[in-house]
Amino acid sequence: MTYNRNSSQKRPYMGKSIIGFPKDYVMIDIETTGLKPNNDEIIELSAIRIRDHQITQTFSTLVQPNQPISAFITNLTGITNDMVMTAPKIIQALPEFLGFLQEDIILGYNVKFDLSFIYDTAVSLYNAPIRNDYLDVLTIARKLVTGTPNHKLGTMAKFYGISYQGAHRGLNDCFITVAVYNQLFHQAKKVYQSEQDFKNAFYRRSYPKKIKVEDLKAETSNFNPMHPLFNKTIIFSGDLENMSREEAMQSALNKGAILGKSVTLKTDYLIVAQSDLNQQKKTSKFKKAEEYANRGEKIKIISEKIFKQLLEMS
């Protein structure tokens, strides 16, 4: 089946996103002239084939773009216009790259960025989208790693003691991501009895049983009435990244906060994960809080990070 350019869905035939720890896959990374698939171009295609968690083959090629590489991209990647002058054009390089991928599961770090370029380019050149299922290692890292300032690849490499030298070149980033993925795999094995247990935990909310507001009580009556959370009505939305919902609710109660069940005009704070602040798809609580805030009501939407900073205040 060929791709219908008039389809209302942006990439209707892209493979499905999966969760787990496949032992056979292809790790990919690309470098580009910018962030937008409709305007920018691929300048490097790289991949590593993995079988039974072992590297068996690599692929990497520079690609000659139609437009000059900016100084910013050169400073970031080290790829210069001179380096790509004799490199193959994308119409020559992409078929080899796709042939290397075969029908393997694709892994990468923030891999939808890479796939968006590859998918759109394949459609533009051949009217034939890439359909491989894929797994984003970034998503796994966010589930398993806590206590880091963020989950960027460099941060995860540092967390696991993996060299980040030579980053922002395709094949080097592939090697780094394979190493991070292997560490995540070993970490998950220590916590979960099976891959299925991990999948079940991943798709389950941070609190397996729904925590009822009325079931929680403050563990102290010695409140500081000057604390910014004292006597404030607080609502939580979505899954927090560094603490469970129950832990967050209990911590708020211990500062004299009032736990609400839904967003109302009496709500003072809506606390959400940092990642949720950056997403276009918002929860119903988030939308309601935004509506009230835009009307000038007292409610404030704050991140988990800000909430933790408030908790640390005496």
N, C-alpha and C positions, 0 to 999 in steps of 0.2 A: 504494500500500500504506500502510495506517495503522500507527501505532506500537502495538506490543503492550506494554501497561503491565506485564504479568506476565513479560516476558522477563527471564532471569537476567543478561543483559548490560546494563550500566547505560545505555549510549547505543548500541544496536546498529546504528542506521542513520546514525550520524555519518559524514561523508565521510572519505576517507583522507588521512593526513599525507603530504605530498610534499616533495621536496628539489629545488632548482634555482633558477633566476632567471627566472620568468615575466615577460613584458613587459606583459601584460594581466591585471589583477586588481582587487580591491577591498580597500583597507586599512581595517580596522575598529578601533574602540576603544569600550569602554563604561565608564561609572562606575556603581558599585553602593553599596548601603548597608552592605555587608560582604563577606565572602569565601565564604560558603556559598550555593550556588544553591537549596538546599532551604529556607533560612531568610531569606535576604536578597533585595533587589529591585534591579532596574535603575533608575537615575535619569538616565542619559543614554545615547543611542545616536548614534554618529557613524561616518561612513565617507567614504572618498575613492575615486572610480573612476579607474583608471589605464588608459590605452591607449597602447601603444608607449612606456612609461616616462614618459608625460606625464599630468599631472592634467587631467581633463576635466569632473569634476562632484563636488560634495560634498553630504553629507547630515548634518544634526545636529539633534537635538531633545532637550530635557529631557523627563523622564517623571515624572509625579506618583505617588509610591509610596503604599502603603496605611498605612505606618508613618512616623513622623517621622524625619527625617535626624538622625543624632547629631552632636554638636559635633565629634567626631573626624573624621568624614567631611567636614563643612563646612570644618574647618581644612585638610584634605588637598586637597580639590577646589575649594573656594570656592563650592560649590553649597549654597544655603540653603533652608530650608523655604519662605520667601517666594518664592523664584525658581521653585519647582515648583508653587506653589499653583494657577496657571492652566494648567499644562502638561497635555498629554493623558495619559490613563491608558495603561498598557502595552497594553491590549487595542486601543487606537486607534493607538498609535505603532508597535508591532511590525510590523503588516502593511505599513506604508509602508517601514519599514527593510528588511524581507525583499524587498519589491519592488525596492528599490534594489540589493540584492545580486544579484538574478537568479540565474544559474547560474555566476557568476564564481568563480574561485579566490579564496579568502579569505586575506589576510595580516594579521598582527598581531604584537605583541610579547608573548610568553607567551600566545599566542592561544587556547590551550585553556581558559584561564580565561574569556575572553570567550565562547567558543563554548559552554562548559558552561551559562552563564546563558541564552544565546539558545536553545540546544537545549531545555533543560528548560522554559523559559517557553513556547516554541512548542508543545511537547508538552502542557503543562498547559492552554493556552488552546484549541488547535486539534487536539490529538492528531495533529500532523503535524510530524515532526522536520526540522531543517535538514540537508541532505545534501551541501552543497558541500565539495569537497576544500579543504585548507588548508595553509598553509606558515607555520611559526613563525620569524620573523626572529631571535628569540633563539637558536634552534638554529644558524642560519647564523653569527651573531656568535661563538658559542662555538667554532666550527670555524676561523674566520679570524682572530680577534683574540686575541693573546696579550700578556702583560705588563701587563694591567690588574687591579686588585684584584677585580673582579667583572664581570659582563656585564649589569648593570642598564641600562635605557634611558638614564638620566641619565649613566651612565659612558660609554656608547657615544657619546652626543651630545657629551660633552666631548672624547672621544678624537678625534672627527672634526671638532671645531670647529663644531658645530651648536648654535644657540641652544636652551636648554632652558626659556626663559621661557614661562610659561603652562602648564606641564606639569600633568598630572592633570585636565585637561579633555579631553573626548573628541576633539574635532576637532584641538586643538593636538597631542595625542599622536599622532594619525594623521599629521599633517604631519611631526612629528619622526621618526616611524618610517619614513615614506617616504624622508626624507633619509638616515637611517642605512642603509636597505636599498639605496639608490642607491650609497652609498659602498662597501658590501660588494660590490655587483655589480662596480663598477669595480676594486676590489681583487682580486676573484676573476679577472677578465679578465687581470690582469697576471701571475697565478701559473699559471693553467690555460689550456690551448689551446682548450678548448671547455667548454660546460656539462656535457657528458657526462663529460669528464675530472674536473670538480669532483664530479659525482655519484659517480663511481668512487672518488675519493679519500675522499669523505665516508663511504661505506659500508665502506671498507677500514680496517683498523686503522692506527694511527700508524706501525707498523713493517711495510712492505709484505711483507718476507720475515721469517719467524719467526726471531727471534734465539735461538740456542742458548747456554745458560749456559756451556758448555764452550768456546765459540768466543771468549769475551771474557777478557782478562787485564788485571790491574792495570798501569797505565802508570808506576808507581813502586813502589819497595820501601821507601821512607822513610815509614813509617806512624807516626802518633801513637797509641801504645797506650792513651792516655787519651781518645781521641775516642769519642763515644757510639755510633758505628757500627762501630768496630774490633772484628773477630772476632764480629760479630753476623750471624746468618743472616737474610737479607732476601728477601721475596717481593713481587712486584708483581702487581696485579690491575686489569684494565680499561685504558682509554686515559687517560693523563695529559693534562692540559690545556696545560701550559707547557713540556713537554720530551718528546722521544720516549722510548719504552721503552729503546732502546739507550743513549741519553744518560744516562738515569737509572741503568741498570745499571752503565755504565762509571764514573759518578761515585761510586757506592757502592763499587765495587771499589777505586777510588783512595783511599778512606778506610780500606781494610782490611776491608771487609765481605765476607761469604760469600754468594754468590747461591744460593738454593734453587730447586728446580723445582716443588715443591708444598708446601702447608701441612702441617707435621708438628709434633710436640711439641718439636722442636728449633728451630722458627721463632721468631725474636725480634720481627721487625716485618713486618707486611703493610702495604704502601703503596698507597693508592687515591687517585683523583681526588677533590677536594672535593665535586663534584656527586654522586659515587657514595655519599658518606656520608649524603646526604639522600634517597636513593631507596629506595623500599620493595622494589623488585626487586633482589636482590643476587646477585653471582656465587657460584659454588660455593666458591671460595677464601675469599670474605668470610664465607659462612655457616659454613665449617669453622673459620675463625679466631675467629668469635664464639662458636662452641660451646666451643672450647678456653678462650677468655678467661672465659666464664661458669663454667667448671669450676675457675678459679683458676690456669690454666697461665700461663706467663711471656709469652706472645705479646701484642703490642700492635698495634692497628690505628690507623695514623696517616695523615693527609692528605698530599697532595703538598706543600702549603704547609709543614707541619711538617718533612717530609723535606728540603725545600730549606733550611729554617732550620738543620737539623742539618748539612747539607753545608757551610754557610757558616761553621760553627765550626771554628776552627783546631786 
